Amino acid sequence: MSVKSITGETGERRSIFRWPSSQTLERILSASSPILLLAIWELGAFIGYIDTRFFPAPSAVLLEMKHMIETNELWVHLSISLQRILIGFVIGAVPGVLLGIAIGLWGPVRALVEPLIDATFPIPKIAILPLFIMIFGIGEESKYAIIATAVIYLVLINTAAGVRNIDKIYLDVGKNFRASRWMMFADIALPGALPLIVAGLKLGMGVALLVIVSAEFVGAKSGIGYLIWTSWQVFQVEKMYVGLLISAMLGFATAIGLNYLERILIPWKVR
């Protein structure tokens, strides 16, 4: 393939066209792949190749979303789910970080807590929702509890692994200079474990989104999960897809937010 070029004032030949950088190309591919999928979906619905009773055209889903926005129905469900996710996430993430650092630093804490974590972690968290409903009732507290339970395990395990991965020389320096427990916690363990802590927060947020939708299926009268479930029950397929689309957008938005937080907290680890 021939490439046109021009000669500058210094006699140097320079190419007129430049290939996009790899980062720009990746961004283009990331944006084009969902657009291409939606275009194929829309075309298939238009020509009748796709059964729109079960897979409505994207344009029909967007029109339904517009109607739900205008009637404020969508915002009501979204705001309630966001409140549940954020409160439950904080309740689970904060003690998860603190306890994870304690497990990584101090053997007695590790000996006391780790067996409990290993024994209860494999239990599907949504399976204990009936227990939380019995304890806290059908109100908001049971939603907060199930999200916090799902989040704390992932944050705790990643935080403890992050502390254990800290180079032993830093811990030895702290001990040799007789650093207090607070200094070992705040000045050595917390900064050293930050990469894996942020990874745990990302995993925890993803699981929180999964858990809240599942919990709202059976234990709520509002929220994105309730919207999806009730729309399926009455066969309002477009509205059901609106709920699924909002869930995907919410997950994408939280991933972007946590990636931004990662760049702020640990810029030396982000490429």
N, C-alpha and C positions, 0 to 999 in steps of 0.2 A: 504494500500500500504506500503510495507516495504521500509525502507530507510537505506542504508548502512552507516556505520559509522566507524571511526578509533579512536584509542586511542592515545593521545599525550603523550609526555614525562612526563607530570604531572599526567597522569592517567585520564585526562578529555576526554570524548567521544565527538568527533566532527563529524558533518555530512560531507560526501564527496561532496554532491551536495547542492547547495544553490538556493532557488527560487529567480528569479529576483525581484528586488525592484518594487514597484508600478510605479515609474517614468519610469524605464526601460521598463516595460511591456506596459505602455501607448505609449512610443515611438515606440515600435515594432508594436503595433496595428495601430498606425497612419501611419507607413510606409507600412504595409501589406495591408491595406484596399484598397488604390488606385491601388496597384499592382495586387491584386486579381480581382478587377473590370476590369482592362485592359486585364488581362489574359482571363477572361470569354468572354469579347468583342472580342478578337482576335480569340478565339476558335469558337465562334458563327459565325464570318465572314468566317473562314476557312471551316467549315462544311456546310456553306450555310444557316444557320438558320437565319442570319441577312442579310437584304438587303443592300449590300455594296454601292448601288447607293446613299443611304441616310446616312448610317452609315459605312463609310469605316473602314477597319481594322486599329488599332493603328499603325501597322508597315508601312502601306501605308502613313499615316499621317506623321510619322517620316521621311520617305524617302522624302516626299514633303518638309518638313521643312529643311532637309539637302540640298536639291537642292536650296531652297530659301536663305539659309545662304551662299552657295557657290556663288550664283549670286548677293549677297548683297541686294536683294530685301527686305528681312525680316528686316534687320537692318535699312534700310531707313524708313520703316513704323514705326518701334518700336522707333527709336530715335526721330521722329517727335512727336509721341504721348507722349513720356516721357517729352519732352520739354514743350508741352502744359500742361500736368498734373502738373509738378513742378512749372511752372510760375503761373498758375492759382491758385494752392494750396497756394502758398506763398501770393499772392495778397488777397486771401480770409481769410487765417488763421491769419495773423498778425493783421489786424484790428478787426477780430473776437475776439481775445484774449483781445486786448486793450479795445474794447467797452464792452465786457462781464464783465471785471473787473470793469469798470466804472459804469455799470448798477448795479452790486452787491454792490458797495460801496456807491454810491450817489443817493439819492432818486430823485432829479430833473432829472437826466439823465435817470433813470428808467422810470419816468413818461412820459418823452418825447419820448423815443425810443421803449419801450415795446409794446405799441399799434400798432405801425408800424410793428414790428416783428410778433406779433400775427395775424395781418391781411394778411400779405404777405407770411408767411411761408407755408401755405397749398397749394399755387400755385405750380403745377409741374414745376420744373425749366427748363426742356427741352422744355416746352410749350412756354417759352419766348425766345427761340433761334431765331425765325424769327424777333423778335423785336431787338435783339442784332445785327443780320445780317443787318437790315435796318440802325441801328445807326453806327456800326463799319465796315460794309462791310463783304465780304465773307472771308477776310484774317484771320490772327492769332488772332487779337484783339477780335473778337467775341467768339472764343474758350476760350481765357483767361477769358473773362467776364462771360461766362456761368458756367465755373468751379468755379470761385471765388464766384459767387452768390450762388451756391449749397453748397460750403464749409463754407462760413461765418455764415450761420444760425446755423449749427450744432456746430461749435466751439463757437460761441457767447452764445448760449443757455446753453451749458455744462459749459462754463466758469462762467457765471452768477450764475448757480446753485452751482458751486464749491465755489464761494465766499460766497454765502448765507449759505452754510453748515459749514463754519469756525466757530469754537466755539466763542461765543460772547465775552468771556473773553479776547481773544487776541485783538480784535478790541477795547475793552474798555481800555486795557492797553496802546495801541497806543494813544488813545485820551487823557488818563490821563497824559501821558508823553509828550503831545503836539507834537506828531509826525506830520511831514509835510505830505502834500498829496502825495508827491513822496514816502516817507517812508511807508505810509500806503499801497501804491500801490505795491512797489517793495519788501518790507520786510515782509509784513503780508499777503496781498491779493494774490499775485502771488504764493508764496510757498504753502500757504494753499489750493489754488484751483488747484494745479498741477495735482492731480489724475484725476479730472474730465476734466481738460484741455487736458490731454493726451488722455482720452477717446473720447473727441470731435474731436481731431486730427485723431484718428483711424477711427471714423465714417466719417469724412470729406474726408479722403483719399479713403475710400471705395466708397463713393458717387461720388467722382471725377472720379474714374475709370468707373463707370456706365455712367456718364454724357458725358465723352469725347467720348466713343464708340458710344453712341447715336448721339452726335453732328456730329461726323465724317461720320455717315451714309448719312446725307443729306447736310452737309455744308462744305465738305472738298474734296480735291483731293489726299489726302495721309493720312497715319495713320492706326492703327489697325482696327478701325471701318470701314474706307473706304475699307480696304482689305477684311474684312468679307462681306461687302455689295456687292461689285463688284464681288467677287467670287461666291456669291449666285446668282447674276443676270445672270452670264454666266455658272452656274452649274459646277464650279470647286470646288467640294465638299471637296476634300482633302485640298485645299488651305484655304477654309473657316474654316475647323477644325483647321488648323494651327493658324489662327487668334484667334479662341476661346481658344486654348491651351495657346497661348502667353498671352492672357488676364488673364487666370487663374494663370499662373506662375507669372505674374506681380503683381496680387493681393496678392499672397502668399509671394512674396519677400518684398512687402511694409509692410505686416503685421509683418514679422520677423524684419524688420528694425525698425518699431515703437515699437515693444515689447522690442527690445534692447535699444532704446531711453528711454523707460519707466523704465527699470532697472537702467539706469544711473541717470535719473532725480529724481526718487522717489523709491530708493531701499528699504525704510522702508515699502512701500505699496505692494511690489511684493513678493509673496511667492515662 
